[in-house]
Amino acid sequence: MGHLSSDPGIAGLTRFAVMLHTRLKASAGDPNVAGFKSIVCYRTGLDVDVVPNVPAEIEALRGVFGRFRSGAKNIPLRLENKPLNDFVIRMTLEVAAEHNKPGVAFFIFRVATTPVSDYPLYVVQFHTGLGDADITLTRANPAHLQPLIAKNPRAKFVLLHASYPYTREAGYLTAVYKNVYLDIGEVFPAVSRHGQEALIRQALELAPTNKLMWSSELFFNEIGAWNYIRAQVMVIGGQRPIIWVVIRHARPFPR
């Protein structure tokens, strides 16, 4: 933003695009970066426009630039303008697809053996579904991402938090599009045991078992991490984990 020394018209938008693309490429080439994650769900919703709107993007950048120049540099700058956020998302997906970003080892629930080469190796994670009061829940439905998914077939989308309460919609997208995966981690502490089992059943109604993922979203100490993981695989009657109770009769979906 510091390089945009004048009112950002089309030239300013172009400079912003070049700087953003450069930063994203640098991250894609960083061996310590496993992928990208978007929280556009919190800011302006998942209904990301697939077609650029240059006048709206210039106006959005002008607003952000004005706030930055106002002198309130100690106040975090939140990008809450939809045209600009959508611009950032589209470019991030392009860079992720171009660079075949190497990923990390994912926990994937499998019933049949699946070659490791079939797993997604570069991803863009999207927060979907439940969150806090910043989210407009109706715009957190992953179904809004369908045009964006179709427009970016080379980018791998990971829908986080089981998209709860829109798990069935997420399962549908996972089944229909080869470049979509569903992560059911982190949502578990937020719902009851019955809800946890129901959630996994809904995910398995359509989602291929070799495209289901689990992430811990851990950010605290080792003891807290272990307790968190145990909470996500609490047993139901005896020693059977919730996940096994549901998945033991499931079959892989045809690829």
N, C-alpha and C positions, 0 to 999 in steps of 0.2 A: 504494500500500500504506500510505502514511503517513496517509491519510484514514480507514483502518479502525482506529479507536482502541479498539474493543472486540472481544470475541470475535465473529468473523464468522459469524453465523447466516444466516437467509434475508435479513435486512436488509443484512448485509455483502455477500452475494453480489449482491444487487440494486445496491448502490453500486459494486461492482467492475464489474458489467456496464455500468452507465452510464458510468463512467470509461473503460473499454475502448472502448466504442462511440464516445465523444467523441474519443478519441485516434485511432482508426482513421479517423473521418470527417475529422479535421484532416489526416491523411496523405493521404487520398484527394483532398482539395482542394488539396494542395501541388503546384504545377507542377513541382517538382524531383523528385517521386516518380513513378516509371513504373509501379509495381504493387507487389504484395505477394509475399513469398517465405516458405515454411514449411519448417522443418527438423524437423517433428514425427516424421519418419521416424527421425531420430537418437534422439529422446527416448522416445517411447512407441509408435511404429509408425504405419503408414498405415491401420490398421483403425479409423478414426475413427467413433465412434458417431454416428448421425444423430438419435437420440432423446435429449433431455436426461435426465440422472439427477440431480435436484436434491439429494437427500441426499448422494450421492457427491461432487458438486461442492462442497457446503458443507464436507464433511469435508476435501477436498483443499485448499480455500482456507484452512481452519483450520490445516492443516499448514504451508503456505507462510507464513502470517501468523506462526505460532509461530517458525519459523526466522528470519524477519525481525526479530522482537522479541527474539530471543536475544542480540542484540548483535554478532553476527558480520557486521558491515556491510562489512568489507573482503573477504569471500569472495563471489564471484559466486553469485547465486541462480539455480539451474537449475530450470526447471519440468519436473519429471519425473513428474508425477502425471497419469495418463491422463484422468480425468474433466475436470480443469481444462484440459488441453491441447486436448481435443476441443471443449470449450466455446469456447475462443479461436478454433479453426479454423472452427467453424460461424459465429461472429459475423463473422469476417474475410471469409468468402465472401458473407455477406449484404451487408456494406458494399461490397465490390467490385462486386457485381451492381447495387446501388442507384445507385452513382455513375458507372457507365460509365467507369471510370478510363482516361484516355488513356494509351496505351502508347508504346513506342519503336519505331524502325524495326527489324524483325526480318529476319535472313537466312533466307529461306524457299526451299528447293530446289524449283524449278518446271520442268516440262516444257512445259506449255501456259500461255498467258497467263492470269493470274488478276487480276481487278480489285483494286486496293488496298483498296477498301471491304470486300472479303471477308476481310481479315486480322483477327485478333483485336485489338481496341483497348483492352481492359483485361483483365488477367490475374492469376491467383494461381499462382505457380510452386511446385511441390512437388519437393523433393529425393526422388528415387526410386532404388532399386538400390544400387550399390556406394558405399562410403564408407570409414570407418575402423572401429576396434574398438568404437566406441560403438553402432554399428548392429547390431541383430538382423536378419540378412539375410532370414529368413523373413517378417519383418514389413515389409520394404522392397519387397515385390512390389506394383506399382501396382494389381493386381487387387483388392487390399483397398479401394481407393478407389471401386470401382464403385457401392456404395450412396450414397456422398456425391455422386458425380458426377450420378447420377440424381436425387437430391434437390435439386440446385442447378443447374437447366438454364440459368439466366441468367448464371452465373459461368463464366468461361473458365479452364480448367485447363491448365497447361503442365507436362508431365512431364519433368523434367530428367535429364540424363546418360544418355539412351537407356534408362533404367531397367535398365541392364545388371546382372545377366545375365537380366533379365526383359523383354527387348526385344520379343519376340513378344506378350506380354501387353499391353504398352503400345501396340503397333501395333493390336491388337484394339480396345482402348478408343478409340483415335484414329479408327478406322474406324466404330465403332458410334455414338459420341456426337458430336454437332456441336460441343459445347463443350469438346472435348479436343484438345490439340495435343502433339506429341512433339518434344522438343529433343534433338538428338544431340551437342551440344557437350560439351567438357571431358572426356568419357570416353576420347577418343582416345589421350592419352599413356599410359593405364593398360593398354591391350591391344596385342597384336602387330599387325603389318600384316595378317596373315591374319584376325585377330580384327576389325580395323576394317572390312575388306570384308565379312566375314560379318555383322557387326552392322548395316551399312547394308542388306544384302540382307534380313535379318530384319525390319527396320523397314518395308521396301517391300513385304513380302509382303501386308500388309493396309492399312497406313497410307496415306491419300491423299497424293500428292506435294505438294499445296498446303497440307498441314497439318504438314509436317516443318519444323523450325526448327534453326538452329545458333547457339549463343552461345559466346563466348570465355571467359567467366568470368575476365576479366583483372583483376588487381589489383596489377600491378607496372609497371616503367618501360617506355618505348616500345620500346626494343631487345628487352627480354625479351618484350614483347607480340608483336612481329613474329616472333621465333623460335618462339614458342608457336603462332601461327597457321600458320606454315609447317609445323610438325610435324604439324598436324591435316590438312594437305592434301598430305602426302608422295606423291611419284609412285611408281607401280608400273610399271616397264618403260617407258622413254621418258619422255614428258612428260605422261602422262595422270594426273590426280589420282584418288585412290581413289574419291572421290564420283562423278566422271564415269564411271569404269569401270563402276560399278554402275548408275547412274541413266540412262544414255543410252538404254536400251531400255525404260525404265519408261513407263507411261501413267498419266494422272490417273485417280483413282478417281471414280466417279459420285458427285455430291454429293446 
